[in-house]
Amino acid sequence: MRLSAEEGKFLVRLARESILAKMKGQAIKVPEVSEKLREKRGVFVSLHKDGELRGCIGYPYPYLPLVEATIQAALAAAFEDPRFPPVKMQEMEHTTVEVSVLSEPELIVVKEPKDYPKAVEVGKHGLIVEGVGTSGLLLPQVAIEFGWDAEEFLSQTCMKAGLPPDMWLTKEVRVSRFTAQIFSEVKPGGDVVERKP
């Protein structure tokens, strides 16, 4: 179910406010929201400082109500992404917040693994590769940002899972696709827009 521009703006503001509240040692309360924002949805929160990734964590599957998942993902992106040190208060005025609300991942079924690229639409789909005891996920906007075609996108998702890039050509992994509604601050703490991947 698609979110309105106002609902997307609300989630982005909620993500930023939750991070700032944690930095100030304040309690974070789950606000009263509409039924749509209480639905269980997958969500990722991405932080970009001066245009560079500063943290990105989320939930690919719909385990939590969207409003709660957004708060948890925002805090994890700011303070628990293993690739980065925790975000500091003074960085927030240079950091934009982006919330990607995911559709439920759908397993791609193909006769032969070489057919996967035909089932992946760059700019529309995000990917999850699972198998051999690991998994990796890339959001739809990542393929666009790096100019990847479907094959490169599959390879990069395998690498995100810590697997060889050509692992998608074997039958040892499962590949799922999903779509995302992406809401992003134009500038730190500024207007929020829905953007295409």
The 8 nearest C-alpha neighbors of each residue, nearest first, counted from 0:
[[1, 2, 102, 35, 38, 40, 3, 101],
 [2, 0, 3, 180, 100, 35, 102, 179],
 [1, 3, 6, 7, 0, 4, 180, 35],
 [2, 4, 6, 5, 7, 1, 8, 193],
 [3, 5, 7, 6, 8, 2, 193, 192],
 [6, 4, 8, 3, 7, 9, 2, 10],
 [7, 5, 9, 3, 8, 4, 2, 10],
 [8, 6, 4, 10, 9, 5, 182, 3],
 [7, 9, 5, 11, 6, 10, 191, 4],
 [8, 10, 6, 12, 7, 11, 13, 5],
 [11, 9, 13, 7, 12, 8, 14, 6],
 [10, 12, 14, 8, 13, 9, 98, 15],
 [13, 11, 15, 9, 14, 10, 16, 8],
 [12, 14, 10, 16, 11, 15, 17, 9],
 [13, 15, 11, 73, 17, 12, 16, 70],
 [16, 14, 12, 18, 17, 13, 19, 11],
 [15, 17, 19, 13, 18, 14, 20, 12],
 [16, 18, 20, 14, 15, 19, 13, 70],
 [17, 19, 21, 15, 16, 20, 74, 22],
 [20, 18, 22, 16, 21, 17, 23, 15],
 [21, 19, 25, 17, 23, 22, 18, 16],
 [20, 22, 24, 18, 23, 19, 25, 17],
 [23, 21, 19, 20, 24, 18, 88, 25],
 [24, 22, 20, 21, 25, 19, 88, 18],
 [25, 23, 21, 22, 20, 26, 19, 27],
 [26, 24, 20, 23, 21, 27, 22, 19],
 [25, 27, 28, 24, 20, 21, 17, 23],
 [28, 26, 17, 25, 20, 29, 21, 70],
 [27, 29, 30, 26, 17, 31, 70, 25],
 [28, 30, 67, 27, 31, 66, 70, 32],
 [31, 29, 28, 32, 66, 13, 67, 27],
 [30, 32, 29, 33, 37, 66, 28, 36],
 [31, 33, 30, 36, 34, 37, 66, 35],
 [34, 32, 35, 36, 37, 31, 38, 6],
 [33, 35, 37, 36, 38, 32, 31, 64],
 [34, 36, 33, 37, 38, 2, 32, 0],
 [37, 35, 65, 34, 33, 38, 66, 32],
 [38, 36, 64, 34, 35, 65, 66, 39],
 [39, 37, 64, 35, 36, 65, 40, 34],
 [38, 40, 64, 61, 63, 65, 62, 37],
 [41, 39, 61, 65, 38, 64, 42, 101],
 [40, 42, 61, 60, 59, 101, 58, 100],
 [41, 43, 100, 58, 101, 57, 99, 40],
 [44, 42, 57, 99, 56, 98, 58, 72],
 [43, 45, 98, 73, 55, 72, 97, 56],
 [46, 44, 55, 97, 54, 96, 98, 43],
 [45, 47, 96, 54, 53, 95, 52, 55],
 [48, 46, 52, 53, 51, 95, 94, 50],
 [47, 49, 94, 51, 50, 93, 53, 52],
 [48, 50, 51, 93, 47, 94, 95, 52],
 [49, 51, 48, 47, 52, 94, 95, 53],
 [50, 52, 47, 48, 49, 53, 46, 94],
 [53, 51, 47, 54, 46, 48, 50, 45],
 [54, 52, 47, 46, 48, 51, 83, 55],
 [55, 53, 76, 46, 45, 80, 52, 77],
 [56, 54, 45, 76, 44, 46, 80, 43],
 [57, 55, 76, 72, 43, 44, 75, 80],
 [58, 56, 43, 72, 42, 44, 59, 55],
 [57, 59, 41, 42, 60, 43, 61, 72],
 [60, 58, 41, 42, 57, 61, 101, 104],
 [59, 61, 41, 58, 62, 103, 40, 104],
 [62, 60, 40, 41, 39, 63, 59, 103],
 [63, 61, 60, 39, 40, 64, 41, 58],
 [62, 64, 39, 68, 61, 65, 67, 40],
 [63, 65, 39, 37, 38, 67, 66, 68],
 [64, 66, 68, 40, 36, 39, 67, 37],
 [65, 67, 69, 68, 64, 36, 37, 70],
 [68, 66, 70, 69, 64, 65, 71, 63],
 [67, 69, 65, 71, 63, 70, 66, 72],
 [70, 68, 72, 66, 67, 71, 65, 73],
 [69, 71, 73, 67, 68, 72, 14, 17],
 [70, 72, 68, 74, 73, 69, 75, 67],
 [73, 71, 57, 75, 69, 74, 70, 56],
 [74, 72, 76, 14, 70, 44, 75, 71],
 [75, 73, 77, 71, 72, 76, 18, 78],
 [74, 76, 79, 72, 78, 77, 73, 56],
 [77, 75, 54, 55, 56, 73, 80, 74],
 [78, 76, 74, 86, 75, 85, 54, 73],
 [77, 79, 85, 75, 76, 74, 86, 80],
 [80, 78, 75, 81, 76, 77, 85, 74],
 [79, 81, 76, 82, 54, 83, 78, 75],
 [82, 80, 83, 79, 84, 78, 54, 85],
 [83, 81, 80, 84, 54, 79, 53, 55],
 [84, 82, 81, 80, 85, 54, 53, 79],
 [83, 85, 86, 82, 78, 81, 80, 79],
 [86, 84, 78, 77, 87, 83, 79, 80],
 [85, 87, 77, 78, 84, 90, 88, 91],
 [88, 86, 90, 89, 85, 91, 22, 77],
 [87, 89, 90, 91, 22, 86, 19, 92],
 [88, 90, 91, 87, 92, 93, 86, 94],
 [91, 89, 88, 87, 93, 92, 94, 86],
 [90, 92, 94, 93, 89, 88, 87, 187],
 [91, 93, 90, 94, 187, 89, 188, 88],
 [94, 92, 91, 90, 48, 187, 49, 95],
 [95, 93, 48, 91, 187, 47, 92, 90],
 [94, 96, 187, 47, 184, 46, 186, 48],
 [97, 95, 46, 184, 183, 45, 11, 15],
 [96, 98, 183, 45, 182, 44, 46, 184],
 [97, 99, 44, 182, 181, 43, 11, 100],
 [100, 98, 181, 43, 180, 42, 179, 101],
 [101, 99, 42, 180, 179, 41, 98, 181],
 [102, 100, 179, 41, 42, 178, 99, 103],
 [101, 103, 178, 177, 179, 104, 41, 100],
 [102, 104, 177, 60, 101, 105, 61, 41],
 [105, 103, 177, 176, 175, 102, 106, 60],
 [106, 104, 175, 176, 107, 177, 103, 174],
 [105, 107, 175, 174, 108, 176, 104, 173],
 [108, 106, 175, 174, 105, 109, 176, 118],
 [107, 109, 106, 110, 174, 115, 175, 173],
 [110, 108, 111, 114, 112, 107, 115, 118],
 [111, 109, 112, 108, 114, 113, 115, 107],
 [110, 112, 113, 109, 114, 115, 168, 170],
 [113, 111, 168, 114, 115, 169, 109, 167],
 [112, 114, 111, 115, 168, 116, 167, 109],
 [113, 115, 112, 111, 116, 117, 109, 110],
 [114, 116, 118, 117, 112, 113, 109, 119],
 [117, 115, 149, 119, 118, 150, 114, 113],
 [116, 118, 115, 119, 114, 120, 149, 113],
 [119, 117, 115, 116, 120, 107, 114, 109],
 [120, 118, 116, 117, 149, 121, 124, 115],
 [119, 121, 123, 124, 122, 118, 149, 117],
 [122, 120, 123, 124, 149, 119, 142, 148],
 [123, 121, 196, 139, 143, 124, 120, 140],
 [122, 124, 121, 120, 178, 139, 125, 196],
 [125, 123, 178, 139, 177, 120, 176, 121],
 [124, 126, 139, 138, 177, 176, 137, 178],
 [127, 125, 176, 137, 136, 175, 124, 177],
 [126, 128, 136, 175, 135, 174, 176, 129],
 [127, 129, 174, 135, 134, 173, 157, 156],
 [130, 128, 134, 173, 172, 133, 127, 174],
 [129, 131, 172, 132, 133, 171, 173, 134],
 [130, 132, 133, 171, 172, 129, 134, 162],
 [133, 131, 130, 134, 129, 160, 172, 162],
 [134, 132, 130, 131, 129, 160, 135, 161],
 [133, 135, 129, 160, 128, 130, 127, 136],
 [134, 136, 160, 159, 128, 127, 156, 157],
 [135, 137, 127, 126, 156, 128, 138, 159],
 [136, 138, 126, 125, 156, 141, 139, 127],
 [137, 139, 125, 140, 141, 136, 126, 124],
 [140, 138, 125, 124, 141, 122, 196, 123],
 [139, 141, 196, 143, 138, 142, 144, 122],
 [142, 140, 144, 143, 139, 138, 145, 137],
 [141, 143, 147, 145, 144, 140, 146, 139],
 [142, 144, 146, 140, 141, 145, 122, 147],
 [145, 143, 141, 142, 146, 140, 147, 196],
 [144, 146, 142, 143, 147, 141, 140, 148],
 [147, 145, 143, 144, 142, 148, 141, 151],
 [148, 146, 142, 151, 145, 152, 143, 149],
 [147, 149, 151, 150, 152, 121, 146, 142],
 [148, 150, 152, 116, 151, 119, 121, 153],
 [151, 149, 153, 152, 148, 116, 154, 147],
 [152, 150, 154, 153, 148, 147, 149, 155],
 [151, 153, 149, 155, 150, 154, 147, 142],
 [154, 152, 150, 156, 151, 155, 149, 157],
 [155, 153, 164, 151, 157, 152, 156, 165],
 [154, 156, 158, 152, 157, 153, 151, 159],
 [157, 155, 159, 153, 158, 154, 135, 136],
 [156, 158, 160, 154, 162, 155, 164, 159],
 [157, 159, 161, 155, 162, 160, 156, 164],
 [160, 158, 156, 135, 161, 157, 155, 136],
 [161, 159, 135, 134, 157, 158, 162, 133],
 [162, 160, 158, 159, 157, 163, 133, 135],
 [161, 163, 158, 157, 160, 164, 166, 159],
 [162, 164, 166, 165, 158, 157, 161, 154],
 [165, 163, 154, 157, 158, 166, 162, 155],
 [164, 166, 167, 163, 168, 154, 157, 169],
 [165, 167, 168, 163, 169, 164, 157, 162],
 [168, 166, 169, 165, 172, 112, 153, 157],
 [167, 169, 112, 166, 165, 113, 170, 111],
 [170, 168, 167, 171, 166, 112, 172, 165],
 [169, 171, 172, 112, 168, 167, 173, 166],
 [172, 170, 169, 130, 131, 173, 166, 167],
 [171, 173, 130, 129, 170, 167, 128, 174],
 [174, 172, 129, 128, 130, 175, 171, 106],
 [173, 175, 128, 127, 107, 106, 129, 172],
 [176, 174, 106, 127, 105, 107, 126, 104],
 [177, 175, 126, 105, 104, 125, 124, 127],
 [178, 176, 104, 125, 124, 102, 105, 103],
 [177, 179, 124, 102, 101, 125, 123, 139],
 [180, 178, 101, 100, 99, 181, 102, 177],
 [179, 181, 100, 99, 101, 182, 178, 193],
 [182, 180, 99, 193, 194, 98, 179, 100],
 [183, 181, 193, 98, 192, 97, 7, 194],
 [184, 182, 97, 191, 192, 96, 185, 193],
 [183, 185, 191, 186, 190, 95, 189, 96],
 [184, 186, 190, 191, 189, 183, 192, 187],
 [185, 187, 189, 184, 95, 188, 190, 94],
 [188, 186, 95, 94, 189, 92, 93, 184],
 [187, 189, 186, 184, 95, 190, 92, 15],
 [190, 188, 186, 187, 184, 185, 191, 95],
 [189, 191, 184, 185, 192, 186, 188, 8],
 [190, 192, 184, 183, 8, 185, 182, 189],
 [193, 191, 183, 182, 194, 184, 190, 185],
 [194, 192, 182, 181, 183, 4, 195, 191],
 [193, 195, 181, 192, 182, 196, 183, 180],
 [194, 196, 181, 193, 140, 122, 180, 123],
 [195, 140, 122, 139, 194, 143, 123, 181]]
